[in-house]
Amino acid sequence: MYQEERLFAILQHMQVHQRISVEEICELFQVSRDTARRDIVKLEEQGKILRTRGGAIWPSLNKDISGYRDRLKAESDVKRNIGRLAASLIHSGDYLFMDASTTVLHAAEQLRTDGHVVVTNSIDIAGLLSPKQGSTVHLLGGVVHPYHRFISGARTLEMLRDYQADKLILGTSGLTPDGLTNPFEEEGYVMKEMIRRADQVIVLADHTKFGLRQFYRVAGLDCIDIVITDRPPAEPMSEALRRHNIEILIAEGENER
């Protein structure tokens, strides 16, 4: 086995088990301790793992931050299915908060109800919903982040504090037993304020978000009412959601119905 193949296999193992020892690498791939150590050093140089005495651990902090357009393309069918299920929970006349998540954008696209008042910090959601008849859209003011397509800042929070909504449709970059996280602190402030001011919090999270921990902690699981995803989360995430009495809804594709 070439080193690149072995490094890929080591990363796959660590994604499941979170850690690996030099001895395990030797046993799994039939290599010497020196080779195993060189593999660990190589992976650390690539920023993939953290070296420890006798092995390596999987970093708990996820630092991958894709641009909005890239996130919109990633898992697009899955996000569309989640968005469709989220839209089915909305009733005509609901007052809604919607954050700037790409999955929430899919929910906005599939709204078939009307009479809504929508408050959002998403440039794209505001542009999508504002032409529709029978609803009113409030785009929060503040600083525009063009690469990630959200608005944040002191003015954003000031405006939010004057609003109240029936439901919040919220995306997340990471969901762990410790709660919701986001890579951007300033966007996290907006999400946190939306959570405070909504009667019901509905989180949209495809399966890739479970277990990811980003830089800024937005809220604990006790703030969430419903999680919509595409497949049941594994333990201990599933147990943590049950412990907080969070309803888990699984979105199926159209071909699975």
Secondary structure, DSSP 8 states (H G I E B T S, - for coil): --HHHHHHHHHHHHHHHSEEEHHHHHHHHT--HHHHHHHHHHHHHTTS-EEETTEEE--SB------HHHHHHTTHHHHHHHHHHHHHT--TT-EEEE-S-HHHHHHHHT----S-EEEESBHHHHHHHTTSTT-EEEE--SEEETTTTEEESHHHHHHHTT--EEEEEEE-SEEETTEEEES-HHHHHHHHHHHHTEEEEEEE--GGGBT-B-SEEEE-GGG-SEEEESS---TTHHHHHHHTT-EEEE---GGG-
